[in-house]
Amino acid sequence: MKTLLFQIPPFPTFIKVGKGTFGKGKKHFRRIYTVFDFLYVQKGTLFMNEDGKEFEIREGEYIILSPGHEHFGYRPCEESTDYYWCHFLAHAPYFLTDEKEIQWNDVLVAEETFTEPAQFLMQIPQSGSLQNKDLGERMLEDLTSANDHALIENKLQQQLHFHKFLLFLQKEALAIPSAAEKVSEQAIAYILEHYREEMKITDIAERLHYHADYITRCMQKTMGMGPLQYLNEVRLASAKKYLSSTNEKIKKIAKQVGIHDETYFSRLFRKKEGMSPQEYRRMLQREGIRSPD
């Protein structure tokens, strides 16, 4: 497998992101792009060919297709396949080398001076699997959800989200799964399964047989947030889909995502989105935006 090397600064520039589905029997079309094409499979399998080399990208795996090289689906999907795509551009020279073991001290090329920035060589495998799958998908969803907003501020934030995601991929290439990551994965799986129910940190602790404080420390270390904050993120993401695709009352939507206090739900929503649930729904209606099924 190959490794992509990017000279930084400047960071690669985000262009556009989206989420799609290839139905059973469908495959990626043939094309040559002048930019990088990142593909991540959330469910199913993509069968991609780049310049004669075949790649089978399964659930939780990604590939970065390079500019100027022909790529296409060499085989139809065997099941409905959900995927994220992201196009980006590298302004500085980039290289494609044989895979090697990557260390942090390989990334820093030159220290900063008083007048010149530090120089880095970001090294990301051309294809691979995400060890912290839930965090990676949440970052991709944050990047994609900014498409739903007409505000210029949100478009600018997409560049920041993209840079954070590149750094996440770099850390993934360097990381060895830790005990904290394993505990976090278990907590995340429980939250995703039960977020529609009333839930306390003690419920998670009892299910996983770890102390609540330990679970919180593990998630803060690996995800930058505790279990209750992550629970709220999941609930609000689900609520946004209901708001965009149904006409149900706010109180009912709040209950459907596990929050039985409408006032508390509205306060959480405003803190996250900068507007009330009603304002969010009206904004989407004005823009003619509906979430995919």
N, C-alpha and C positions, 0 to 999 in steps of 0.2 A: 504493500500500500504506500501511496505517496503522501508527502507532507507539504502544505502550502506555507511559504515564508513571505511575510509582509513587512516591509520597512516602515517603521513608525517613529516620528510623525511624518506625514499626516495619517490619521486614521482613514481606513476605507470609508467611502461615503454611501450611506443608505439611499436607495432609489425608490423601491416600492415593495410591498409585502401583501400577501393574501393567503387565503385558506381555500382549498378545493377538495373535490372528491372525484376519483375515477371509478365509475361503476364496473361491476364484474364484466370482463370481456373487453374493456377499454384500455388504451395505453397512451403514453405520452407521445405527442407529435414530434416530428423531426424538425430540427432547426439549428442555426448557428447564431449565438448571441455575441455581442461585443462587450458584455458585462458578466460578472459572476452570477450564477444561479444556484442558490442554496435550497435544497429540498429536504424536508424532514417528514417522516411517515409517523403519523399518530396512530393509525390503525390500518392493518392490511400489509401489502407488500408492493413495492414498485420495482420494475425490471428495467434498468436504464443501461444504455450503451453510450460511451463517449469515445469517439475515435477508435472504434473496434474493440474496446475493452468493456466487458459486461459487469454490471454491479447489481446485486440483489439487495434492495434496501427494505428491511423489515421494520416492524413496529418498534419505535424508540431509536431508530437509526437515521443517519443523515448522509448526504453527499453534497460536495461543493463542486459544481461544474464550472470549468474555466472558460474565459472569453476566447472566441475565435475557434473553438472546437465543436464539431458537430455532435449533438446528442439527441437521443430518441429512445422511446420505449421499445425494447427488442422482443417483449412478450406481453400479451394482454394480462391485466390484473385477474387473479383467480378469485378475488372477492372484492367487495366494495372497499376502496382504499382512501382514507382521509389523510391529507397532507398539508403542510405549510410550505409556501415558497417565498423566497426573498431575493431580490436583485440588488446588487451593490457594485460599486466601482472602486478600484484601487488606483490612486493617483501616482503613488511612488512605485518603483519597480517591484515586481513580485517574482517568486521562483517556485518551482515544483521539484522537490527532491525525493529521493528514496526515504522510506520511513526510518526513523531513528528514535532512540530513547531521548525524550526531551526533559531538560532540567531548567529550573528558574534562572540559573546563572547563564544559560544560553540565550535567554530572552533579552537581557540588558546588554547592549553593545557598547555604549559609552555613557558615562555619567554626565549630568548637566554641568554647565559652567554658569557664570554670572550673566552671560549674554547668549548662550546657546542651550536649547532644551536637550534633555537626555535622549539618546537614540536606542530604539528597541527593534528586535526582529521577532515579530509575532509568528509562532509556529503552530499551525493547526492541521491535524490530519485531514486529508481530502475527504475521507469518509470514516464513519465510526458510529458507536452507540453512546447514548447519554447515560452516564452513571446516575446522575440526579435527574431522572426523567421528569418528575413533577415540577421541579424548579425550572427546567428548561422549557417545558410547555407553558408554564405560567408567564415566563418572559416573552415567549413568542406570542402569547395571547395579548399581553400588554402592548407589544409592538403592533399587532394587527388591529386591536380595538381602537387605536388612535385614528384609524380610517373612518370611524363612525362620527368623528367630530369635525365640524367645519372650521373650528378656531385655528388660527395660524399657530398659536402657542402649542397646540397638540401636535401639529405637523413638525414643529421644531423639536419637540420632545422625542419624536420618533428617532431622530439622529442619536440622541442620548441613549434611548432604549437599545438601539442597534449596537452602539459601542459597548454597552454593558453586556450584551449577548455575545459579542466577539470575545470579550474578556472571560465570560463564562466558558466558552468553548476552549479557550486557552487553559484555563484552570482545570477543565475536564481532562485535557490531554496530559496534565501533570499530576492529577490526583490519584490517590489510592483510596478505595472505599474505607471509611473509618466506622468505628462503632457509632459515632454520632449520626452519620449519614444513614446507617441501617435503622436506628431508632426513629429518625425523622421519616424515613420511608414508611415505616409501620404506622406512625401517627397520621401521616397524610392519607394513607389508604383507609384508615378508620374514619377520618373526617369526611372524605369523599363519599363514603358509603352511608354515613349517618347524618350529614349536615342538615337534612330536612327535619331532623328531630331536635328536641331540646337537648343541649349538650353542655357539660361543664368539663373543665380540665380534669377533674377527678374521675369522670367517666372514661376518658382516654387512658388515664393512669391505671385504672382498675383493669381495663381490657388488655393493656400491653404489659402489665405487671412491672411497671417502672414508677419511681416517684415522680409526681407532677413537676417538681422543680427541675429534675434531670431531663425530662422530655422538653421542657421549655428551653433549657440551656442548649440541648442538641439542635433544636429547630432554629434557634437564634444564631447558632454557629454556622449551620449549613444553608439556611434560607434567609437569614436576616430578619426573621419575625418569629414570634411565639405561636403556639397552637391556636389560641383564641383569635389572634390577628389573622392567621391563615384561614380559620373558619369563617370569619367575616368576609374575607376576600372571595372565598368560594360562594358564599351566600349572595353577595352582591353581584358577582358575575352571572349567577343563575337568575337573579332578579332582573338584570338588564335584558336578558333574553326574553323573559315574560313581558317586560314593558314594551319591547320593540315588536313582539309578535302576537300579543293579545290585547284585549280591551278590559281585562280584569281589573277590579279595584285594587288600590295600593294595599289596603289592609289584607286582602286575600293573597296577593302576591307575597307579602311579608310572611304570612303564615306558611305558604307553600315552600319557602326557603328556610323555615325553622325559626323565624322571629315573630313572636306573638304580640309584641308591643309596636304598634304602627309608628308612634312618635319616635321611639328609639331607632326603628328601621330608617325613618326619614332622616334622622340626625346622622346615622352612619353613612347613608347614601350621599348626603350633601358633603360630608367631610371627605369622602373618596372622590366624588365626581365634580364637586364645586357647584352643584345645583340640586334641586329637589327631584324626587322621582317623577312628579308631574311635569316639571320643566324639561327633564330628560326625554320623556315621552313626546312632549310637544316639539322638541328640537328634532327628534327623529322623524316625526310626521311631516315637519316642514321640509326636511331634506329628502323625504321619500325613502328612508332607509328602513329595512327590515332585516332582522337577524336570520341567518340560514337555519333550516330545520335541523 
